[in-house]
Amino acid sequence: MNYVHNELPNWQLKELPPIKKFPIMQTDRTLKKGEIPKYVLDHNPLVHLYTEEEYLPYDIEDYVKHFHLQFRNQSIIQNSSLSLQELGEYSHNSSIDTSETFLTCDFEFKDDPEWLTGKRNKPNLSTGLIKDAPSVLIVVDKGNGWVDAYWFYFYSFNLGPFVMGGGPYGNHIGDWEHSLTRFFHGVPIFVWMSAHGGGGGYHYKALEKSDVDSRKPIIFSARGTHANYASVGQHSHDLPFGMLSDFTDRGPLWDPSKNYLGYTWDGSNLTPVNKESKPDNQRELEYGDWLLYKGHWGDDKLDPKDPRQRWSPFEWKYIEGPTGPLTKHLNRVKLCQRSKWWNFWHGCPPKNFIKVGEGVEKEAGVVCANLFGWVRPALLRDFLENLTWGGGLCYIMNWRWG
């Protein structure tokens, strides 16, 4: 049965076959290689960049021209500027383990050159288009009616957070972030968004939608780190008492579907989008093997003796660059890319409500996350919030006020 409505009827939602019961990559996949269904583009997330963001999305094809390729031990593989096509060729070279390689900058970066900041790449205010910074869309048919659409957002630099007035720490060159929209028979059911190696999953119907197109969910990219959240405000993570936080607001709205590089992935084969699936394509690479590169999209962690490097009890100032899209567990069954160290039970339940951000930029909302806002000390408040996260109390509040 193919559903064309934005939401399944309530009885059908209750009968959704849980994806975890089926092996990944079933033989009953329905999508052709290179086929990107219209429903994927109809429901793509829109991204609010931070108003004062200093490091905007960038063009990966231009980005790699500023780097050479070397191993972790600093032995050089290619001592000249790279191209995406060459990255793909190295990925097919059986004598090179690209997982141990780094794109290493040929230029000084601490003075924020344009290729690092992407300052010209602000979304068009009327269309949301960023002409010179394509997103990357990878569609994975999981079988049994389930299809995952991964939207990858590339930034040339990640500006880490400040901790207790010091920092920034955890800076790195190159930054891949992504969101996942999971469909069942063409109907969006879940949305997951990346943040600091973890992330948050939501029922699609729980997320805010665009005023212009109610099918498109809204996500918020945090200042500097580009971590993705479902609301505006301050978002504490990884350290207690809000010592380490991201910040989001309603800055320029980016529509990644206006300019993207599209592919399908079946677990072993990568296929560029076919012309039938993208007739209005503005630009498409003739090769997709660059995605097979398993190495790091930026320099290795700077040596402690490097004058640009700084140490803190929390993190070094400059850490190693990230790896690319195909290393982000695209075959996953659970929504989460991976579990944080403290998540020993590896739980990843999608939320029925939006966790509202805190601080001066927060917006009003009656959701479970606000229930214990008056509790002090903050450690007790955090314990109570975590205790009821996704539990029966939250369910009741979401049903009544959500």
Secondary structure, DSSP 8 states (H G I E B T S, - for coil): ----SSS--HHHHHT---GGGS-SS-TT----TT---HHHHHT--EEE--TT-SS-B--HHHHGGGEEEEETT--EEE-S---HHHHHHHHT-TT--GGGEEEEESS--TT--HHHH-TT----TTT---TT--EEEEEEEEETTEEEEEEEEEEEEE----BTTB---SBEEEEEEEEEEEEETTEEEEEEEEETTEEEEEEGGGS-B-SS-TTSBEEEE-TTT--EESSSEEEE-SSGGGSSEEEE----EE-GGGSEEEEEE-SS-EEE--TTT-TT-S---S--GGGG--SBSS-----TTSTT----SS--SB----B-GGGS-TT-SSSSSS--TT-TT-----BSS----BSTT------GGGTTTT-SSHHHHHHHHHHTTTSHHHHHHHHHH-
